[in-house]
Amino acid sequence: MPPRKPANKGGNKNSSRGLTVRVKSARGRKISSTKWLSRQLNDPYVTAAQKQGYRSRAAFKLTEIDDKFRFLKKTSRVVDLGCAPGGWLQVALERCPKGQVVGIDLTEIEPVQGATILVGDVREPGSLEEVRGYLDNGQADVVISDMAAASIGHSATDHVRVMALIEIALDFAEEVLTEGGAFAAKVLLGGTENQLLVRLKRNFKTVKHVKPPASRADSSEQYLVATGFRGRREA
């Protein structure tokens, strides 16, 4: 069964008990840390993730995206690029019970039963070749990526760094996707580079931007979803 979305019942929506949790500043704790803790304690998606056994609230982002585009099928072979902490792997396994799920991340994470998880850097060709080696017939039906470069606080630079990761993910997707396959990746507001959009529209039937409800309103992230892979076509 698909994961249940957080319920919004009467009272304050930021707490399952209808109350907002207030976090007092503690000596030695930075204001930014206090704000982060307060946001976590009052985030219904964080609460729902804990109750439903997901490793992060991000699991609901993939759930909501797939509810809209329906690219995760029972038999899909799925590759999750930048899979830590594992929430997207969990959703992929739930929705593709007869398929295959392979993830890779720079950080080693706890095993997720049913998934193959590799430690590696997607910027290194050898790491992605290793991922491909684990796929049945070396092919995938879906490539997903929630990767984001560490922010330096300069929007233009952050955008360029994220776009570089998307291009790496798309290069890989175009190599391994079967006909009709799907690609979904995180981008930052500021738009997808026109050249990349042209390429996506050439190689996929449908290309959309979406901001799922689970993505925080104050976040600059959105997701690029491309479905109906036609194969890599030259300009």
Steps between C-alpha positions, in 0.01 A plus 500: 500500500620854429617694805236703677536874475511708819153564634397859562242484776345788694702751694853608413617299198856492627438243769312173524365624835392834358775688682814668377816381671709794615873449529685716750848618418764315696839625602753403235235432234503724194183684405501321165511164680208599722296604195582172322399295806176695535417446134568128528284459810210684339524345153209258434705320234778430749244359743338290227836368383584385852162332542515324163861391533651719229856618541417857403211729416635504143328163447172690468644715221554196280161359604324820396696530175419142404135543599488771234709340222472125571842395373578246773353169385492165679781358286708817454876492527584817692830682556515756783796737463596663829286256696593594861337469746280250317146640501468493121632144493224399742229654283643346183499156665139542610384603156715259301464173698590283201766731364857590594631796701863612494632806682832681527626775727824651623393411853465146625150438634328225690375220273147520365364150464441420135722775357857486373692797642842608378740756643651717229524838332269542199750750360737209450411294188614181668237538772214524253637208302489300821134598546425389148668169567243421768201571275323214327619512138682823586178698458257696719142615461531795737790721610433731796726752666456709814864611486598854592846650530583653838373858499751782530230766533560653157189423294663519157787272600270258681281483190795418275620226735158339518464519121833319464364211707180491294699476180698207642176331604345561158808370317469179698123480451535529124748213503294255706131587456274271302257642247217674686714542811488791745744746657434715808752733662521790744565847361510844660274791423664714240400260231646213310760608246339544160752273329418220745126547452540479123690176543237357735213591270684342209555172682183473714134532405404708804707737715354677805609697806322425826525608864339224710311603815765330716761744371519782753345825382812697584726260307627596154483140384267356242514182294542437132304198374552359150300200382470298181869460413546484123868417500796733470457713189757729351408865448 
